[in-house]
Amino acid sequence: MKSIIYQPIGIIHSPFAEPQGTPIQPAAAQGVEGRVEIFPQFVEGINDLDGFSHVILLYHFHRVKETKLTVKPFMDNEFHGVFATRAPSRPNPIGLSIVRLVGVDGRTLLIQDVDILDGTPLLDIKPYVREFDIREIESQGWLEKNVNQLPDMKDDGRFVPTSPATVSRINRSTKPASAG
């Protein structure tokens, strides 16, 4: 099969320079402000975007260095297939976040509820439309038992370890507690 190559259309800026401590989903990043710098050749594409309260950002997980097909995701201590998680260590490291669009200032989008690292390459923007995007959820798989942890969850560095000490700490903190 032919390779697929994407060109970033902009850069996402946020207060998060490192993965560790970053909220793991926009729902855990309520009120966190950021901005999206659209590259000049793509500015025409954001015409009329300011009429939407929320947008879907698709971006490249540029800090992930390896692909894993099974991962121990945030909010669980068991391994799961990567496609049953939102973990960044994927064969195609593409992230998706629904953020609040506060405004458009020239070629800059002002956003809130940001759970994305500073300097992340932006691949695409889509308007969030309630009638298109909301679905009734019947089950949430393995997350069902853990989804209530979300408001307090932050990235613990398990997907982009920075040092052997960090790896050791993460391994200790993500081991399941022994039954007893």
N, CA and C of each residue as an Amber inpcrd file, in Angstrom:
protein
   540
   0.8460000  -1.1810000   0.0000000   0.0000000   0.0000000   0.0000000
   0.8910000   1.2440000   0.0000000   0.4190000   2.2530000  -0.6380000
   1.1320000   3.5290000  -0.7320000   1.1800000   4.2410000   0.6250000
   2.2900000   4.9090000   0.9070000   2.4140000   5.6840000   2.1460000
   1.4450000   6.8590000   2.1330000   1.0220000   7.2270000   3.3180000
   0.1500000   8.3880000   3.4910000   0.9700000   9.4570000   4.1990000
   1.0070000  10.6350000   3.6290000   1.7820000  11.7230000   4.2210000
   0.8520000  12.9040000   4.4770000   0.8900000  13.4180000   5.7110000
   0.0930000  14.5820000   6.0610000   1.0050000  15.7700000   6.2990000
   0.4950000  16.9430000   5.9870000   1.2150000  18.1850000   6.2220000
   0.5000000  18.9370000   7.3420000   1.2060000  19.3050000   8.4030000
   0.5500000  20.0810000   9.4560000  -0.0140000  21.3920000   8.9050000
  -1.1750000  21.7890000   9.4440000  -1.7960000  23.0530000   9.0300000
  -1.5650000  24.1480000  10.0670000  -0.9650000  23.7690000  11.1840000
  -0.7010000  24.7370000  12.2380000  -0.0310000  24.0820000  13.4240000
   0.1130000  24.8620000  14.4770000   0.7420000  24.4080000  15.7230000
  -0.1900000  24.7520000  16.8810000  -0.3430000  23.8080000  17.8020000
  -1.1580000  24.0210000  18.9960000  -0.2430000  24.4930000  20.1290000
  -0.6610000  25.5530000  20.8110000   0.0950000  26.0780000  21.9500000
  -0.7450000  25.9100000  23.2150000  -0.0920000  25.4510000  24.2700000
  -0.7750000  25.2270000  25.5430000   0.2030000  25.4660000  26.6830000
  -0.2740000  25.4350000  27.9240000   0.6310000  25.6010000  29.0540000
   1.4550000  24.3500000  29.3700000   1.2570000  23.2650000  28.6280000
   1.8680000  21.9830000  28.9690000   3.0980000  21.6970000  28.1160000
   4.2830000  21.8810000  28.7060000   5.5390000  21.6440000  27.9860000
   5.9300000  20.1730000  27.9970000   5.4930000  19.4290000  29.0000000
   5.8420000  18.0150000  29.1510000   4.5760000  17.1870000  29.3140000
   4.6230000  15.9300000  28.8700000   3.4360000  15.0770000  29.0190000
   3.0030000  14.9050000  30.4760000   3.9650000  14.6710000  31.3650000
   3.6210000  14.4120000  32.7520000   2.9030000  15.6100000  33.3600000
   1.7130000  15.3550000  33.9150000   0.9090000  16.4000000  34.5310000
  -0.1410000  17.0000000  33.6120000  -0.0940000  16.6560000  32.3280000
  -1.0820000  17.1570000  31.3710000  -2.4060000  16.4250000  31.5820000
  -3.5480000  17.1090000  31.5690000  -4.8320000  16.4110000  31.6530000
  -4.9360000  15.3860000  30.5190000  -5.5920000  14.2550000  30.7990000
  -5.6030000  13.1970000  29.7860000  -6.7720000  13.2820000  28.8040000
  -7.7230000  14.1320000  29.0460000  -8.8380000  14.3520000  28.1230000
  -9.3300000  15.7830000  28.3360000  -9.9800000  16.3920000  27.3340000
 -10.4980000  17.7520000  27.5160000 -11.4450000  17.8890000  28.7120000
 -12.1910000  16.8290000  29.0340000 -13.1060000  16.8970000  30.1760000
 -12.3540000  17.1000000  31.4880000 -11.0770000  16.7110000  31.5320000
 -10.2550000  16.9090000  32.7260000  -9.4380000  18.1980000  32.6320000
  -9.6660000  18.9790000  31.5890000  -8.9010000  20.2180000  31.3580000
  -9.8160000  21.4340000  31.3120000 -10.9350000  21.3710000  32.0220000
 -11.9060000  22.4610000  31.9870000 -11.2550000  23.7990000  32.3220000
 -11.4060000  24.7730000  31.4200000 -10.8960000  26.1170000  31.6330000
  -9.4500000  26.3400000  31.2260000  -8.7150000  25.2730000  30.8940000
  -7.3170000  25.4380000  30.4780000  -7.3010000  26.1100000  29.1070000
  -6.5800000  27.2280000  29.0180000  -6.5630000  28.0070000  27.7800000
  -5.3600000  27.6750000  26.9120000  -5.5680000  27.7980000  25.6190000
  -4.4960000  27.6000000  24.6520000  -4.8340000  28.3570000  23.3870000
  -4.0040000  28.1610000  22.3930000  -4.2730000  28.7910000  21.1030000
  -3.7280000  27.9030000  20.0030000  -4.2870000  28.0840000  18.8360000
  -3.8420000  27.3490000  17.6580000  -3.3750000  28.3670000  16.6380000
  -2.1350000  28.2420000  16.2380000  -1.5610000  29.1120000  15.2130000
  -1.7160000  28.3980000  13.8650000  -2.5200000  28.9690000  12.9830000
  -2.7360000  28.3940000  11.6490000  -1.6590000  28.9340000  10.7150000
  -1.0300000  28.0440000   9.9540000  -0.0040000  28.4850000   9.0110000
  -0.6420000  29.3410000   7.9200000   0.0660000  30.3740000   7.4500000
  -0.5060000  31.3450000   6.5060000  -1.1970000  30.7250000   5.2890000
  -0.6440000  29.6760000   4.7330000  -1.2320000  29.0900000   3.5220000
  -2.5700000  28.3950000   3.7760000  -2.9680000  28.2360000   5.0630000
  -4.2270000  27.5660000   5.3870000  -5.2550000  28.5020000   6.0290000
  -4.9270000  29.7860000   6.1760000  -5.8050000  30.7300000   6.8780000
  -7.1850000  30.8250000   6.2350000  -7.2630000  30.8020000   4.9310000
  -8.5640000  30.8890000   4.2560000  -9.5070000  29.7730000   4.7150000
  -8.9500000  28.6450000   5.1150000  -9.7530000  27.5070000   5.5520000
 -10.4780000  27.7120000   6.8700000 -10.1050000  28.7320000   7.6510000
 -10.8060000  28.9570000   8.9270000 -11.9210000  29.9970000   8.8070000
 -12.1850000  30.4700000   7.5860000 -13.3250000  31.3800000   7.3860000
 -14.5910000  30.7230000   7.9150000 -15.3980000  31.4570000   8.6470000
 -16.6890000  31.0350000   9.1920000 -16.5850000  30.0910000  10.3860000
 -15.3760000  29.7490000  10.8190000 -15.2220000  28.8620000  11.9710000
 -15.6730000  29.5450000  13.2590000 -15.5940000  30.8740000  13.3030000
 -15.9390000  31.6100000  14.5210000 -17.4110000  31.5060000  14.8990000
 -18.2380000  30.9260000  14.0610000 -19.6480000  30.7260000  14.3860000
 -19.9110000  29.4760000  15.2160000 -18.8730000  28.7060000  15.5130000
 -19.0240000  27.4590000  16.2650000 -18.4650000  27.6290000  17.6780000
 -19.1250000  27.0050000  18.6510000 -18.6480000  27.0990000  20.0350000
 -17.5530000  26.0810000  20.3370000 -17.5170000  24.9750000  19.5990000
 -16.5320000  23.9220000  19.8270000 -15.9870000  23.4280000  18.4890000
 -14.7340000  22.9860000  18.5240000 -14.1210000  22.3920000  17.3330000
 -13.4190000  21.1000000  17.7270000 -13.2680000  20.2330000  16.7440000
 -12.5260000  18.9850000  16.8980000 -11.1430000  19.2220000  16.3110000
 -10.1190000  19.0170000  17.1210000  -8.7440000  19.1510000  16.6500000
  -8.1610000  17.7590000  16.4530000  -7.6020000  17.5210000  15.2840000
  -6.8770000  16.2830000  14.9960000  -5.4080000  16.6500000  14.9130000
  -4.5770000  15.9310000  15.6290000  -3.1750000  16.3270000  15.7360000
  -2.2600000  15.1120000  15.8050000  -0.9780000  15.3770000  15.6160000
   0.0450000  14.3320000  15.6290000   0.6740000  14.2490000  17.0170000
   0.6910000  13.0480000  17.6070000   1.3690000  12.8280000  18.8850000
   2.8740000  12.8270000  18.6220000   3.4480000  14.0040000  18.5010000
   4.8400000  14.1490000  18.0670000   5.8720000  13.7080000  19.1010000
   5.4890000  13.5270000  20.3370000   6.4550000  13.1270000  21.3700000
   6.4970000  11.6160000  21.5830000   5.5890000  10.8850000  20.9650000
   5.5660000   9.4270000  21.1150000   6.6390000   8.8220000  20.2200000
   7.4590000   7.9620000  20.7890000   8.5830000   7.3960000  20.0400000
   8.3910000   5.9400000  19.6500000   7.3890000   5.2660000  20.2050000
   7.2110000   3.8580000  19.8680000   5.7360000   3.5130000  19.7360000
   5.4950000   2.4900000  18.9320000   4.1550000   1.9720000  18.7210000
   3.9740000   0.7360000  19.5870000   2.8290000   0.6310000  20.2230000
   2.5010000  -0.5590000  21.0060000   1.0900000  -0.9810000  20.6210000
   0.8770000  -2.2750000  20.4890000  -0.4620000  -2.7730000  20.1830000
  -1.2400000  -3.1390000  21.4410000  -0.5380000  -3.3310000  22.5490000
  -1.2000000  -3.4700000  23.8460000  -0.5550000  -2.4580000  24.7840000
  -1.3860000  -1.7980000  25.5620000  -0.9090000  -0.7490000  26.4590000
  -1.6280000  -0.8430000  27.7960000  -0.9890000  -0.3150000  28.8170000
  -1.6210000  -0.1440000  30.1130000  -2.0570000   1.3170000  30.1360000
  -3.3190000   1.5990000  29.8090000  -3.7610000   2.9880000  29.6310000
  -3.9390000   3.7220000  30.9550000  -4.0840000   5.0310000  30.8290000
  -4.4730000   5.8180000  31.9850000  -5.8100000   5.2690000  32.4700000
  -6.0530000   5.3730000  33.7330000  -7.3160000   4.9620000  34.3480000
  -7.4820000   3.4500000  34.4470000  -6.3970000   2.6830000  34.2680000
  -6.4800000   1.2390000  34.4840000  -5.0760000   0.6880000  34.6890000
  -5.0000000  -0.4550000  35.3350000  -3.7210000  -1.1130000  35.5750000
  -3.6060000  -2.4200000  34.8080000  -4.5150000  -2.6600000  33.8920000
  -4.4880000  -3.8620000  33.0590000  -4.1120000  -3.4720000  31.6350000
  -3.5310000  -4.4230000  30.9120000  -3.2180000  -4.1840000  29.5040000
  -4.4700000  -4.3540000  28.6540000  -4.5880000  -3.4990000  27.6290000
  -5.6990000  -3.5510000  26.6760000  -5.1350000  -3.3330000  25.2850000
  -5.8590000  -3.7880000  24.2730000  -5.4670000  -3.4850000  22.9000000
  -5.5100000  -1.9810000  22.7000000  -4.5120000  -1.4350000  22.0120000
  -4.4000000   0.0210000  21.8650000  -5.6530000   0.6340000  21.2350000
  -6.3400000  -0.1120000  20.3580000  -7.5240000   0.4490000  19.7010000
  -8.7430000   0.4820000  20.6290000  -8.6340000  -0.1380000  21.8110000
  -9.6810000  -0.0570000  22.8290000  -9.3260000   1.0050000  23.8700000
  -8.3350000   1.8490000  23.5350000  -7.8950000   2.9090000  24.4480000
  -7.7240000   4.2100000  23.6650000  -7.3950000   5.2490000  24.3940000
  -7.0240000   6.5110000  23.7560000  -5.5500000   6.8140000  23.9830000
  -4.7800000   5.7820000  24.2400000  -3.3410000   5.9330000  24.4760000
  -2.6470000   6.4770000  23.2280000  -1.6050000   7.2880000  23.4040000
  -0.9220000   7.8940000  22.2600000   0.0280000   6.9650000  21.4980000
   0.4610000   5.8580000  22.0980000   1.4270000   4.9530000  21.4490000
   0.7170000   4.0510000  20.4460000   0.3550000   4.6020000  19.3090000
  -0.4750000   3.9190000  18.3230000   0.2860000   3.7660000  17.0130000
  -0.1520000   2.8340000  16.1410000   0.4970000   2.7140000  14.8280000
   0.4500000   4.0200000  14.0310000  -0.6410000   4.7500000  14.1180000
  -0.7570000   6.0820000  13.5120000  -1.0380000   7.0430000  14.6650000
  -0.0140000   7.7100000  15.1760000  -0.1650000   8.5140000  16.3910000
  -0.9410000   9.8100000  16.1590000  -2.2510000   9.6460000  15.9950000
  -3.1440000  10.7810000  15.7520000  -4.0250000  10.9740000  16.9770000
  -4.0580000  12.1970000  17.4860000  -4.8940000  12.5340000  18.6210000
  -6.1230000  13.3080000  18.1810000  -7.1400000  13.2890000  19.0310000
  -8.3920000  13.9890000  18.7620000  -8.8430000  14.6360000  20.0620000
  -9.1410000  15.9070000  20.0190000  -9.6830000  16.6070000  21.1870000
 -10.8020000  17.5360000  20.7380000 -11.8660000  17.5530000  21.5240000
 -12.9490000  18.5130000  21.3060000 -12.7130000  19.6450000  22.2970000
 -12.4860000  20.8420000  21.7750000 -12.1740000  21.9980000  22.6160000
 -13.1800000  23.1190000  22.3630000 -13.2930000  24.0020000  23.3420000
 -14.1510000  25.1830000  23.1850000 -13.4060000  26.2140000  22.3450000
 -14.0830000  26.7420000  21.3320000 -13.5260000  27.8170000  20.5120000
 -13.9910000  29.1390000  21.1080000 -13.0720000  29.8580000  21.7300000
 -13.3810000  31.1270000  22.3850000 -13.4360000  32.2540000  21.3650000
 -12.5940000  32.1750000  20.3440000 -12.5780000  33.2150000  19.3290000
 -11.5410000  32.9500000  18.2590000 -11.6170000  33.7580000  17.2180000
 -10.6550000  33.7040000  16.1210000 -10.0590000  35.0980000  15.9980000
  -8.7420000  35.1770000  16.0480000  -8.0370000  36.4490000  15.9540000
  -7.0050000  36.3200000  14.8370000  -7.3840000  36.7730000  13.6420000
  -6.4910000  36.6230000  12.4920000  -6.3030000  35.1560000  12.1620000
  -5.0660000  34.6880000  12.2880000  -4.8100000  33.2760000  12.0000000
  -4.6130000  32.4600000  13.2770000  -5.1410000  32.9930000  14.3850000
  -5.0340000  32.3160000  15.6770000  -6.4170000  31.9530000  16.1990000
  -6.5780000  30.6960000  16.5940000  -7.7920000  30.2480000  17.2620000
  -7.5200000  30.2920000  18.7610000  -8.3990000  30.9190000  19.5140000
  -8.3030000  30.9560000  20.9700000  -9.1970000  29.8440000  21.4920000
  -8.6180000  28.9220000  22.2820000  -9.3510000  27.7260000  22.6900000
  -9.2720000  27.5130000  24.1940000 -10.2220000  26.7140000  24.7120000
 -10.2440000  26.3120000  26.1200000 -10.4790000  24.8130000  26.2160000
 -10.2170000  24.2830000  27.4070000 -10.3590000  22.8560000  27.7120000
  -9.2980000  22.0580000  26.9600000  -8.0720000  22.5700000  27.0090000
  -6.9600000  22.0380000  26.2220000  -6.2050000  20.9630000  27.0010000
  -6.0750000  19.7940000  26.4010000  -5.3370000  18.6660000  26.9900000
  -4.1780000  18.2430000  26.0850000  -3.5980000  19.1870000  25.3650000
  -2.6190000  18.9130000  24.3080000  -1.2950000  19.5860000  24.6680000
  -0.1910000  18.9300000  24.3330000   1.1340000  19.4910000  24.6140000
   1.4310000  20.7090000  23.7540000   2.1520000  21.6480000  24.3170000
   2.6010000  22.8240000  23.5820000   3.4940000  22.3920000  22.4160000
   3.2750000  22.9980000  21.2600000   4.0820000  22.6920000  20.0800000
   3.5870000  21.5170000  19.2680000   2.4070000  21.0020000  19.5880000
   1.8660000  19.8470000  18.8680000   1.4400000  20.2440000  17.4550000
   1.8660000  19.4730000  16.4390000   1.4550000  19.7510000  15.0570000
  -0.0360000  19.4580000  14.8480000  -0.7550000  20.4280000  14.3110000
  -2.1830000  20.2920000  14.0170000  -2.3630000  19.7350000  12.6120000
  -3.1720000  18.6760000  12.4870000  -3.4210000  18.0620000  11.1820000
  -4.7240000  18.5310000  10.5470000  -5.7540000  18.7670000  11.3680000
  -7.0510000  19.1520000  10.8110000  -7.9200000  19.7590000  11.9070000
  -8.9340000  20.4910000  11.4750000  -9.9410000  21.0920000  12.3500000
 -11.2940000  20.7730000  11.7370000 -12.2240000  20.3830000  12.5800000
 -13.5990000  20.1650000  12.1210000 -14.5360000  20.8400000  13.1230000
 -15.6170000  21.4290000  12.6600000 -16.5660000  21.9960000  13.6160000
 -17.2760000  20.8670000  14.3610000 -17.4940000  21.0690000  15.6410000
 -18.2690000  20.1150000  16.4300000 -19.7350000  20.5100000  16.2900000
 -20.5510000  19.5700000  15.8470000 -21.9770000  19.8170000  15.6350000
 -22.7540000  18.7880000  16.4520000 -23.4550000  19.2520000  17.4650000
 -24.1770000  18.3670000  18.3780000 -25.0120000  17.3260000  17.6320000
 -25.7590000  17.7510000  16.6380000 -26.6470000  16.8190000  15.9370000
 -25.8850000  15.7710000  15.1250000 -24.6560000  16.0520000  14.7670000
 -23.8470000  15.0860000  14.0180000 -23.0460000  14.1800000  14.9490000
 -22.5690000  14.7510000  16.0530000 -21.5090000  14.1130000  16.8220000
 -21.9330000  13.4210000  18.1100000 -23.0890000  13.7310000  18.6690000
 -23.5180000  13.0840000  19.9090000 -24.1910000  11.7580000  19.5750000
 -23.7820000  10.7340000  20.3010000 -24.3650000   9.4050000  20.1530000
 -24.7710000   8.9020000  21.5370000 -25.8430000   8.1300000  21.5790000
 -26.2080000   7.4650000  22.8260000 -25.2120000   6.3340000  23.0490000
 -24.6100000   6.3070000  24.2040000 -23.6130000   5.2970000  24.5350000
 -24.3010000   4.1610000  25.2870000 -24.1220000   2.9470000  24.7930000
 -24.7030000   1.7850000  25.4560000 -23.7040000   1.1000000  26.3760000
 -22.4340000   1.1370000  26.0030000 -21.4080000   0.5540000  26.8640000
 -20.0770000   1.2430000  26.5980000 -19.2250000   1.2410000  27.6110000
 -17.9220000   1.8820000  27.5150000 -16.7920000   0.9090000  27.8130000
 -17.0420000  -0.3850000  27.5530000 -15.9960000  -1.3860000  27.7020000
 -15.3410000  -1.3550000  29.0690000 -14.0350000  -1.5900000  29.0760000
 -13.2660000  -1.6460000  30.3210000 -13.2830000  -0.3210000  31.0840000
 -13.5650000   0.7970000  30.4040000 -13.5760000   2.1060000  31.0700000
 -14.7810000   2.3000000  31.9910000 -15.8050000   1.4870000  31.7950000
 -17.0390000   1.6190000  32.5740000 -16.7500000   1.7370000  34.0750000
 -15.8400000   0.9050000  34.5700000 -15.5660000   0.8860000  36.0150000
 -14.6560000   2.0260000  36.4750000 -14.0180000   2.7320000  35.5390000
 -13.0210000   3.7350000  35.9150000 -13.3270000   5.1520000  35.4480000
 -14.3590000   5.3410000  34.6550000 -14.5940000   6.6380000  34.0240000
 -14.8240000   7.7570000  35.0450000 -15.2670000   7.4130000  36.2420000
 -15.4890000   8.4430000  37.2690000 -14.1850000   9.0550000  37.7800000
 -13.0250000   8.4500000  37.4610000 -11.7220000   8.9980000  37.8550000
 -11.2970000  10.1780000  36.9770000 -11.9220000  10.3450000  35.8360000
 -11.4590000  11.2950000  34.8280000 -11.1910000  12.7080000  35.3370000
 -12.0710000  13.3220000  36.1170000 -11.8110000  14.7190000  36.4900000
 -10.4620000  14.9500000  37.1700000  -9.9180000  13.9400000  37.8250000
  -8.6590000  14.1020000  38.5510000  -7.4540000  13.5170000  37.8270000
  -7.6330000  12.9560000  36.6440000  -6.5440000  12.2560000  35.9650000
  -5.6240000  13.2170000  35.2240000  -4.3180000  12.9720000  35.3980000
  -3.2740000  13.7050000  34.6780000  -2.3210000  12.6740000  34.0840000
  -1.6300000  13.0650000  33.0400000  -0.6270000  12.2010000  32.4220000
   0.4640000  11.9150000  33.4470000   0.7930000  10.6460000  33.6240000
   1.8430000  10.2750000  34.5680000   3.1570000   9.9580000  33.8600000
   3.2140000  10.2340000  32.5650000   4.4490000  10.0400000  31.8170000
   4.6670000   8.6400000  31.2980000   3.7000000   7.7510000  31.4380000
   3.9300000   6.3580000  31.0700000   4.1600000   6.1320000  29.5810000
   3.7360000   7.0430000  28.7150000   3.9170000   6.8330000  27.2780000
   5.1130000   7.5740000  26.7000000   5.6610000   8.5200000  27.4420000
   6.8500000   9.2410000  26.9820000   7.7840000   9.4070000  28.1830000
   8.3270000   8.2860000  28.7090000   9.2040000   8.4120000  29.8700000
  10.4480000   9.2270000  29.5390000  10.8900000  10.0050000  30.5110000
  12.0160000  10.8980000  30.2640000  13.3110000  10.4280000  30.9030000
  13.2380000   9.5330000  31.8710000  14.4600000   9.0660000  32.5120000
  14.2100000   7.6920000  33.1150000  15.2750000   6.9240000  33.4140000
  15.0810000   5.6260000  34.0730000  14.3280000   5.7540000  35.3930000
  14.5660000   6.8300000  36.1410000  13.8540000   7.0290000  37.4100000
  12.3600000   7.2110000  37.1710000  12.0050000   7.9500000  36.1090000
  10.5920000   8.1390000  35.7710000   9.9650000   6.8060000  35.4000000
  10.6660000   6.0150000  34.5940000  10.1540000   4.7030000  34.1860000
   9.9090000   3.8400000  35.4160000  10.8580000   3.8290000  36.3480000
  10.7250000   3.0320000  37.5590000   9.5240000   3.4860000  38.3820000
   9.3680000   4.8070000  38.5580000   8.2460000   5.3450000  39.3280000
   6.9150000   5.0020000  38.6800000   6.8460000   5.1240000  37.3540000
   5.6100000   4.8170000  36.6310000   5.2770000   3.3480000  36.7810000
   6.2740000   2.4850000  36.6230000   6.0360000   1.0490000  36.7600000
   5.5060000   0.7210000  38.1500000   6.0430000   1.3610000  39.1880000
   5.5560000   1.1200000  40.5510000   4.1240000   1.6200000  40.7150000
   3.8300000   2.7970000  40.1630000   2.5120000   3.4040000  40.3810000
   1.4180000   2.7830000  39.5370000   1.7590000   2.0320000  38.4910000
   0.7240000   1.4590000  37.6340000   0.5420000  -0.0310000  37.8600000
   1.2500000  -0.5980000  38.8500000   1.0520000  -2.0120000  39.1740000
  -0.2500000  -2.1360000  39.9600000  -1.0580000  -3.1700000  39.6350000
  -2.3010000  -3.3340000  40.3830000  -2.0140000  -3.6500000  41.8530000
  -2.8590000  -3.1480000  42.7180000  -2.7270000  -3.4580000  44.1420000
  -3.0320000  -4.9320000  44.3450000  -2.3090000  -5.5700000  45.2510000
  -2.5540000  -6.9920000  45.4840000  -3.8390000  -7.1490000  46.2770000
  -4.5670000  -8.1970000  45.9190000  -5.8210000  -8.4700000  46.6190000
  -5.4910000  -8.9720000  48.0110000  -6.2160000  -8.5410000  48.9900000
  -5.8460000  -9.0220000  50.2950000  -6.7650000  -8.6420000  51.3000000
